[in-house]
Amino acid sequence: MNLYRNLAELLGARIEQGLYRPGDRLPSVRSLSQEHGVSLSTVQQAYRTLEDRGLATPRPKSGYFVPPARQLPALPEVSRTTQRPVEVSQWDQVLQQIGGAPTDTLIQLGRGRPDISSPTLKPLLRSLSRLSRRQDLNCLTYGSLYGDLGLREQIARLMLDSGSRIAAEEIIVTTGCHEALLTALHAVCQPGDVVAVESPSFHGVMQALKGFGMKALELPTDPLTGVNLQALELALEQWPIKAIQLTPNCNNPLGYIMPEANKRALLTLAQRHDVAIIEDDVYGDLAYSYPRPRTIKSFDEDGRVLLCSSVSKTLIPGLRIGWIAPGRYLDRALHMKYMCTGSTAQVPQLALAEFIKGGHYEPHLRRMRAQYQRGRDLMSEWIARYFPPVVKVSQPVGSFMIWVEMPEDFDSHRLNRLLVEQGVQIATGSIFSAAGKYRNCLRMNYSTTSDEVEQALRIVGETVAGMLVE
């Protein structure tokens, strides 16, 4: 790690631990240079890094200060369980949300898209262009069912950051994380089986359960710590659950990171009841804190965790490269991969392997983490400014999505219809529930922030306010 990053992480940890309080003056550039034996420019670069993370603010001729404490809205309520497994619905609403092509006339605040305009993506685009022009027949073949070995070696190296030691031979490259999740479900469950899920939860998993004829048991979920483990234990004792599916790191849509102790306890429950865990870690690399959070897979010693991820949220969705580390279910997962799509396209795999091996992935992540953290702060400020004070808002600690809860009788479907007429779209909360709960909630994206996005937030807030007084 560079010297300035070491220093930035040290100062950032002290700020987050409360050793420097909001409004406090931070040590001078010269004093830090002498204390840590580094150059003045190294300290200045460290402070610029803290600025990007929203942890330090410069004042002319006065030095750097910890920003004032943000006034945050109340958190959403802990979700309520559905009591029993249910068949998934909401397909029509999901299709309405994702079915249309992007347009220049609609500001789509509800889509789960990263910012793809960063200059740190240029090396990847160059690799794609060069490989597509290369007269190499190996790029045009089907390739291995497992995926390109060079890419799998790079993925295995990246997994070390999350605490997982997985060999390249234990990884299968998929067409995005969505296929990885489908493969995992197919590998461990049959039609009619019960899968325990967070609530709210990623709508793609909900619709996969619907398509496979499986049932979802929604678990109460805390907006700061994740699945309620007591409720999960009761559910495991009461119902024939075959798998637990969750996104513990930078959760979609609530944005929390499950505490490490909870991850260990959840794995212990799964071992006791002999249940598989399907872990979606697609947002884990976008945690604002350092080091990035560990996966549940990193604690797994008997291969019951099927870890799924991709670069669709960290790099480019259109690359369609994901992977699964299925543990003891490797043979079944490989068979499912063969039945669903066969091998994944070669050119994107080779380009991605070059990008990671060339050292471009981590600098890109650093830039996006800082950008998304600033986006979260701006989005929270805009919500506080433009929305009625009765709304409750999540406090994401990673990724680029925020969850907003209105009073219980609010109708986000009607809200979305009114917003589309004004050129704005949000994601309605009910698509994140098997049973259609959270009609009074919505999810929005802050991967990019601009005057246009602020104007869209103002429209959303004013429309919400108008509906509440009707």
C-alpha positions as CSV (number, residue, x, y, z in Angstrom):
1,M,0.0,0.0,0.0
2,N,1.3,3.5,-0.8
3,L,2.5,5.7,2.1
4,Y,-0.2,8.3,1.7
5,R,-2.9,5.6,1.7
6,N,-1.5,4.1,4.9
7,L,-1.6,7.6,6.5
8,A,-5.1,8.3,5.2
9,E,-6.4,4.9,6.6
10,L,-4.8,5.7,10.0
11,L,-6.4,9.2,10.2
12,G,-9.7,7.9,8.8
13,A,-9.9,5.2,11.5
14,R,-9.2,7.8,14.2
15,I,-11.9,10.0,12.9
16,E,-14.4,7.2,12.6
17,Q,-13.5,5.9,16.1
18,G,-14.3,9.4,17.5
19,L,-10.7,10.4,18.5
20,Y,-11.3,13.5,16.4
21,R,-14.8,14.9,16.8
22,P,-16.9,16.7,14.2
23,G,-15.5,20.3,13.9
24,D,-12.1,19.4,15.4
25,R,-9.0,20.6,13.7
26,L,-6.8,17.8,12.4
27,P,-3.0,17.7,12.8
28,S,-1.1,20.0,10.6
29,V,0.7,18.8,7.4
30,R,4.1,19.6,8.9
31,S,3.4,17.8,12.2
32,L,2.2,14.7,10.5
33,S,5.2,14.8,8.2
34,Q,7.6,14.8,11.2
35,E,5.6,12.3,13.2
36,H,5.4,9.7,10.5
37,G,8.7,10.4,8.7
38,V,7.1,11.1,5.3
39,S,7.2,14.0,2.9
40,L,4.9,17.0,3.0
41,S,3.4,15.9,-0.4
42,T,2.6,12.5,1.1
43,V,0.6,14.1,3.9
44,Q,-1.2,16.4,1.5
45,Q,-2.1,13.4,-0.7
46,A,-3.4,11.6,2.4
47,Y,-5.6,14.6,3.2
48,R,-6.9,14.8,-0.3
49,T,-7.9,11.1,0.0
50,L,-9.8,12.0,3.2
51,E,-11.5,14.8,1.4
52,D,-12.7,12.4,-1.2
53,R,-14.1,10.2,1.5
54,G,-15.9,13.1,3.2
55,L,-13.8,12.8,6.3
56,A,-11.8,16.0,6.1
57,T,-12.5,19.6,5.0
58,P,-9.8,22.2,4.2
59,R,-10.1,25.8,5.5
60,P,-7.8,28.4,3.9
61,K,-4.9,29.3,6.1
62,S,-6.3,27.2,9.0
63,G,-5.6,23.6,8.0
64,Y,-7.9,20.6,7.8
65,F,-11.0,19.9,10.0
66,V,-13.4,17.1,10.6
67,P,-16.7,18.0,8.9
68,P,-19.7,18.9,11.1
69,A,-21.9,15.9,12.0
70,R,-24.6,15.2,9.4
71,Q,-28.2,15.4,10.5
72,L,-29.5,12.1,9.3
73,P,-33.2,11.1,9.0
74,A,-34.5,8.2,11.0
75,L,-33.7,4.7,9.8
76,P,-36.4,2.5,8.2
77,E,-38.1,0.1,10.5
78,V,-36.9,-3.5,11.0
79,S,-38.9,-5.5,8.5
80,R,-41.6,-7.9,9.6
81,T,-41.6,-11.6,8.7
82,T,-44.3,-13.2,6.5
83,Q,-44.7,-16.0,9.0
84,R,-44.7,-18.8,6.4
85,P,-43.1,-19.6,3.0
86,V,-44.8,-17.9,0.0
87,E,-44.8,-18.1,-3.7
88,V,-43.2,-15.1,-5.3
89,S,-45.2,-12.5,-7.2
90,Q,-44.4,-9.0,-8.5
91,W,-43.1,-10.1,-12.0
92,D,-45.2,-7.4,-13.8
93,Q,-43.7,-4.7,-11.6
94,V,-40.1,-6.0,-12.1
95,L,-40.6,-6.1,-15.9
96,Q,-41.9,-2.6,-15.8
97,Q,-38.8,-1.5,-13.9
98,I,-36.2,-3.2,-16.1
99,G,-37.9,-4.0,-19.4
100,G,-37.4,-0.7,-21.1
101,A,-34.2,0.4,-22.8
102,P,-32.5,3.5,-21.3
103,T,-33.7,6.8,-22.7
104,D,-32.4,10.3,-22.8
105,T,-35.8,11.7,-21.6
106,L,-36.1,9.6,-18.4
107,I,-33.9,10.0,-15.4
108,Q,-33.8,6.5,-14.0
109,L,-33.1,6.8,-10.3
110,G,-34.3,3.2,-9.7
111,R,-31.8,1.2,-11.8
112,G,-28.9,-0.6,-10.1
113,R,-26.3,0.8,-12.4
114,P,-22.7,1.9,-11.5
115,D,-21.1,5.0,-13.0
116,I,-19.4,3.8,-16.3
117,S,-17.9,7.1,-17.2
118,S,-14.8,7.0,-15.0
119,P,-11.4,7.4,-16.8
120,T,-10.1,4.5,-14.7
121,L,-12.1,2.2,-17.0
122,K,-10.1,3.2,-20.1
123,P,-7.5,0.4,-19.9
124,L,-10.3,-2.1,-19.9
125,L,-11.9,-0.5,-22.9
126,R,-8.6,-0.6,-24.7
127,S,-8.1,-4.3,-24.0
128,L,-11.6,-5.0,-25.3
129,S,-10.9,-3.1,-28.5
130,R,-7.5,-4.7,-29.0
131,L,-8.8,-8.2,-28.4
132,S,-11.8,-7.8,-30.7
133,R,-9.4,-6.8,-33.5
134,R,-6.9,-9.5,-32.9
135,Q,-6.8,-12.3,-35.5
136,D,-6.6,-15.0,-32.8
137,L,-9.0,-17.9,-33.3
138,N,-8.7,-18.8,-29.6
139,C,-10.7,-15.6,-28.8
140,L,-13.5,-16.9,-31.0
141,T,-13.9,-20.4,-29.6
142,Y,-16.3,-21.6,-26.9
143,G,-13.5,-21.8,-24.3
144,S,-13.6,-23.9,-21.1
145,L,-16.8,-24.5,-19.3
146,Y,-15.0,-23.4,-16.1
147,G,-14.0,-20.1,-17.7
148,D,-10.6,-18.7,-18.7
149,L,-7.9,-20.0,-16.3
150,G,-6.0,-16.7,-16.3
151,L,-9.2,-14.9,-15.2
152,R,-10.0,-17.4,-12.5
153,E,-6.5,-17.0,-11.1
154,Q,-7.0,-13.2,-10.9
155,I,-10.4,-13.7,-9.3
156,A,-8.8,-16.1,-6.7
157,R,-6.3,-13.4,-6.0
158,L,-9.0,-10.7,-5.5
159,M,-10.8,-13.0,-3.1
160,L,-7.9,-12.9,-0.7
161,D,-9.0,-9.3,0.2
162,S,-12.3,-10.7,1.5
163,G,-10.5,-13.4,3.6
164,S,-11.3,-16.3,1.2
165,R,-8.5,-18.7,0.1
166,I,-10.0,-20.3,-3.0
167,A,-8.1,-22.0,-5.8
168,A,-8.7,-21.1,-9.4
169,E,-9.9,-24.7,-10.0
170,E,-12.8,-24.1,-7.5
171,I,-14.2,-21.1,-9.5
172,I,-16.6,-21.1,-12.4
173,V,-17.0,-18.0,-14.6
174,T,-20.6,-17.1,-15.3
175,T,-22.5,-14.7,-17.4
176,G,-22.9,-12.1,-14.7
177,C,-23.7,-12.6,-11.0
178,H,-27.3,-13.3,-12.0
179,E,-26.3,-16.5,-13.6
180,A,-24.1,-17.4,-10.7
181,L,-27.1,-17.0,-8.3
182,L,-29.3,-19.1,-10.6
183,T,-26.7,-21.7,-10.8
184,A,-26.4,-21.8,-7.0
185,L,-30.1,-22.1,-6.5
186,H,-30.3,-24.9,-9.1
187,A,-27.4,-26.7,-7.5
188,V,-28.9,-27.0,-4.0
189,C,-32.7,-26.7,-4.4
190,Q,-35.6,-28.4,-6.2
191,P,-39.0,-27.1,-7.2
192,G,-41.2,-26.7,-4.1
193,D,-38.2,-26.2,-1.8
194,V,-38.1,-23.3,0.7
195,V,-35.3,-20.7,0.6
196,A,-34.9,-18.2,3.4
197,V,-34.2,-14.7,2.2
198,E,-33.6,-11.2,3.6
199,S,-36.5,-8.8,3.5
200,P,-36.3,-6.6,1.5
201,S,-34.1,-8.6,-0.9
202,F,-32.8,-8.4,-4.5
203,H,-35.7,-8.8,-6.9
204,G,-33.6,-10.9,-9.3
205,V,-33.4,-13.7,-6.7
206,M,-37.1,-13.3,-6.0
207,Q,-37.9,-13.9,-9.6
208,A,-35.5,-16.8,-9.9
209,L,-37.4,-18.5,-7.1
210,K,-40.6,-17.8,-8.9
211,G,-39.3,-19.3,-12.1
212,F,-37.9,-22.4,-10.4
213,G,-41.2,-23.1,-8.5
214,M,-39.5,-22.5,-5.2
215,K,-40.9,-20.6,-2.1
216,A,-39.4,-17.7,-0.2
217,L,-39.4,-17.3,3.5
218,E,-38.8,-13.7,4.2
219,L,-36.8,-12.9,7.4
220,P,-37.0,-9.7,9.5
221,T,-34.0,-7.6,8.6
222,D,-32.4,-4.8,10.5
223,P,-31.2,-1.8,8.3
224,L,-27.9,-1.7,10.2
225,T,-27.0,-5.3,10.9
226,G,-29.0,-7.5,8.5
227,V,-31.0,-10.7,9.1
228,N,-32.4,-11.3,12.6
229,L,-30.6,-14.4,13.7
230,Q,-33.2,-15.4,16.3
231,A,-35.9,-15.3,13.7
232,L,-33.7,-17.4,11.3
233,E,-33.1,-20.0,14.0
234,L,-36.9,-20.3,14.7
235,A,-37.5,-20.6,10.9
236,L,-34.9,-23.3,10.6
237,E,-36.6,-25.3,13.4
238,Q,-40.1,-24.8,11.9
239,W,-39.7,-25.1,8.2
240,P,-37.7,-27.5,5.8
241,I,-35.4,-24.7,4.6
242,K,-32.9,-25.9,1.9
243,A,-30.9,-22.7,1.5
244,I,-30.3,-19.3,3.0
245,Q,-29.7,-16.6,0.4
246,L,-28.4,-13.2,1.4
247,T,-26.2,-10.2,0.5
248,P,-24.3,-9.5,3.8
249,N,-21.9,-6.9,2.4
250,C,-23.2,-3.5,1.2
251,N,-26.6,-5.1,1.0
252,N,-29.1,-4.3,-1.8
253,P,-31.3,-2.4,-1.1
254,L,-30.6,-1.4,2.5
255,G,-26.8,-0.9,2.2
256,Y,-25.7,-2.4,5.5
257,I,-22.7,-4.6,6.3
258,M,-23.5,-7.6,8.5
259,P,-21.2,-7.6,11.6
260,E,-18.5,-10.3,11.5
261,A,-19.9,-11.9,14.6
262,N,-23.3,-12.3,13.0
263,K,-21.7,-13.8,9.9
264,R,-20.1,-16.5,12.0
265,A,-23.3,-17.1,14.0
266,L,-25.3,-17.5,10.8
267,L,-22.8,-20.0,9.4
268,T,-23.0,-21.9,12.7
269,L,-26.8,-22.1,12.4
270,A,-26.5,-23.3,8.8
271,Q,-24.0,-26.0,9.9
272,R,-26.3,-27.1,12.8
273,H,-29.3,-27.5,10.4
274,D,-27.2,-28.7,7.4
275,V,-28.4,-25.9,5.2
276,A,-26.5,-24.3,2.2
277,I,-25.8,-20.6,2.1
278,I,-25.9,-18.7,-1.2
279,E,-23.9,-15.5,-0.6
280,D,-24.1,-12.6,-3.0
281,D,-21.0,-10.5,-2.7
282,V,-21.4,-8.4,-5.8
283,Y,-21.1,-5.1,-3.8
284,G,-18.5,-6.2,-1.3
285,D,-15.6,-4.4,-3.0
286,L,-17.6,-1.1,-2.8
287,A,-17.5,-0.9,1.0
288,Y,-16.5,2.6,2.0
289,S,-14.4,1.3,4.9
290,Y,-11.0,-0.3,4.7
291,P,-10.2,-3.2,4.8
292,R,-13.2,-4.4,2.8
293,P,-15.5,-6.7,4.8
294,R,-15.0,-10.4,5.0
295,T,-17.4,-12.8,3.3
296,I,-19.3,-15.6,5.1
297,K,-17.4,-17.8,2.6
298,S,-14.1,-16.8,4.3
299,F,-15.2,-18.6,7.5
300,D,-16.6,-21.7,5.7
301,E,-14.7,-24.9,6.4
302,D,-17.1,-27.5,5.1
303,G,-17.9,-26.1,1.7
304,R,-21.6,-25.2,2.3
305,V,-21.3,-21.6,1.2
306,L,-21.8,-20.9,-2.5
307,L,-20.1,-17.5,-3.1
308,C,-21.5,-15.5,-6.1
309,S,-20.1,-12.2,-7.5
310,S,-19.3,-10.2,-10.6
311,V,-17.9,-7.0,-12.0
312,S,-21.3,-5.7,-13.1
313,K,-21.4,-3.3,-10.1
314,T,-17.7,-2.5,-9.8
315,L,-16.8,-2.0,-13.5
316,I,-19.2,-2.4,-16.4
317,P,-22.6,-4.2,-16.4
318,G,-22.4,-4.9,-20.1
319,L,-19.2,-7.0,-19.7
320,R,-21.5,-9.7,-18.3
321,I,-18.7,-11.5,-16.3
322,G,-19.5,-13.1,-13.0
323,W,-18.3,-16.1,-11.0
324,I,-19.3,-18.7,-8.5
325,A,-17.2,-20.5,-5.9
326,P,-19.7,-23.3,-5.1
327,G,-17.6,-25.3,-2.5
328,R,-18.9,-28.8,-2.1
329,Y,-21.5,-28.3,-4.8
330,L,-18.9,-27.8,-7.6
331,D,-19.9,-30.7,-9.7
332,R,-23.6,-29.8,-9.5
333,A,-22.9,-26.2,-10.3
334,L,-20.8,-27.0,-13.3
335,H,-23.6,-29.3,-14.6
336,M,-26.1,-26.4,-14.2
337,K,-23.8,-24.0,-15.9
338,Y,-23.5,-26.4,-18.8
339,M,-27.3,-26.8,-19.1
340,C,-28.0,-23.1,-18.8
341,T,-25.5,-21.3,-21.0
342,G,-22.4,-23.4,-21.6
343,S,-19.2,-21.5,-21.6
344,T,-19.1,-17.7,-21.1
345,A,-17.8,-15.4,-23.9
346,Q,-14.0,-15.4,-24.2
347,V,-13.2,-11.8,-25.2
348,P,-14.6,-10.1,-22.1
349,Q,-12.9,-12.7,-19.9
350,L,-9.5,-12.1,-21.5
351,A,-9.9,-8.3,-21.3
352,L,-10.9,-8.5,-17.6
353,A,-8.0,-10.7,-16.8
354,E,-5.6,-8.2,-18.4
355,F,-7.3,-5.3,-16.5
356,I,-6.9,-7.0,-13.1
357,K,-3.4,-8.3,-13.8
358,G,-2.3,-4.9,-15.0
359,G,-3.1,-3.4,-11.6
360,H,-6.0,-1.3,-12.8
361,Y,-8.8,-2.8,-10.7
362,E,-7.8,-1.4,-7.2
363,P,-7.2,2.2,-8.4
364,H,-10.6,2.1,-10.0
365,L,-12.3,0.8,-6.9
366,R,-10.6,3.5,-4.7
367,R,-12.0,6.2,-7.0
368,M,-15.5,4.7,-7.1
369,R,-15.7,4.1,-3.4
370,A,-14.9,7.8,-2.7
371,Q,-17.3,8.9,-5.4
372,Y,-20.2,6.8,-4.1
373,Q,-19.6,7.9,-0.5
374,R,-19.9,11.5,-1.6
375,G,-23.0,10.5,-3.6
376,R,-24.5,9.0,-0.5
377,D,-23.9,12.1,1.5
378,L,-25.4,14.3,-1.2
379,M,-28.4,12.1,-1.7
380,S,-29.1,12.1,2.0
381,E,-28.8,15.9,2.1
382,W,-31.2,16.3,-0.9
383,I,-33.7,13.9,0.7
384,A,-33.6,15.9,3.9
385,R,-34.0,19.1,1.9
386,Y,-36.8,18.1,-0.5
387,F,-38.7,15.3,1.1
388,P,-41.3,15.6,3.9
389,P,-39.7,15.0,7.4
390,V,-41.8,11.9,8.0
391,V,-39.7,9.8,5.6
392,K,-37.1,7.3,6.9
393,V,-33.9,6.7,5.1
394,S,-31.2,3.9,5.1
395,Q,-27.6,4.8,5.9
396,P,-25.6,2.8,3.3
397,V,-22.0,1.9,4.2
398,G,-21.1,0.9,0.6
399,S,-22.4,0.6,-2.9
400,F,-24.7,3.3,-4.5
401,M,-28.3,2.6,-3.5
402,I,-30.5,4.1,-0.8
403,W,-33.8,2.9,0.6
404,V,-36.6,5.4,1.5
405,E,-39.6,4.5,3.7
406,M,-42.8,6.6,3.7
407,P,-45.8,6.2,6.0
408,E,-47.4,2.8,5.9
409,D,-50.4,3.7,3.6
410,F,-48.3,5.4,1.0
411,D,-48.4,4.0,-2.6
412,S,-45.1,4.0,-4.4
413,H,-46.6,2.5,-7.5
414,R,-48.8,5.5,-7.9
415,L,-45.8,7.7,-7.1
416,N,-43.8,6.1,-9.9
417,R,-46.6,6.7,-12.4
418,L,-46.8,10.3,-11.5
419,L,-43.0,10.6,-11.7
420,V,-42.7,9.0,-15.1
421,E,-45.0,11.7,-16.4
422,Q,-42.4,14.2,-15.2
423,G,-39.4,12.3,-16.7
424,V,-38.2,10.5,-13.5
425,Q,-38.3,6.8,-12.5
426,I,-37.8,5.2,-9.1
427,A,-37.8,1.5,-8.0
428,T,-40.9,0.7,-6.1
429,G,-40.4,-1.2,-2.9
430,S,-42.7,-4.1,-3.5
431,I,-40.4,-5.7,-6.1
432,F,-37.9,-6.4,-3.3
433,S,-40.4,-8.7,-1.5
434,A,-41.8,-12.1,-2.4
435,A,-45.1,-11.2,-0.9
436,G,-45.3,-7.7,-2.3
437,K,-44.6,-5.9,0.9
438,Y,-42.9,-2.4,1.0
439,R,-45.4,-0.7,-1.2
440,N,-44.7,2.4,0.9
441,C,-40.9,2.3,0.1
442,L,-38.6,3.1,-2.8
443,R,-35.0,2.6,-3.8
444,M,-32.9,5.2,-5.6
445,N,-29.4,5.2,-7.1
446,Y,-26.7,7.8,-6.3
447,S,-23.8,6.4,-8.5
448,T,-23.8,9.8,-10.3
449,T,-24.8,13.1,-8.8
450,S,-25.4,16.2,-10.8
451,D,-27.7,19.3,-11.0
452,E,-30.0,17.1,-13.1
453,V,-30.1,14.4,-10.4
454,E,-30.7,17.0,-7.7
455,Q,-33.6,18.4,-9.8
456,A,-35.0,14.9,-10.1
457,L,-34.8,14.4,-6.3
458,R,-36.7,17.7,-5.9
459,I,-39.4,16.4,-8.2
460,V,-39.6,13.1,-6.3
461,G,-39.8,14.9,-2.9
462,E,-42.4,17.4,-4.0
463,T,-44.5,14.6,-5.5
464,V,-44.3,12.6,-2.3
465,A,-45.3,15.7,-0.3
466,G,-48.3,16.3,-2.6
467,M,-49.5,12.7,-2.2
468,L,-49.2,12.8,1.6
469,V,-51.5,15.8,1.9
470,E,-54.2,14.5,-0.5
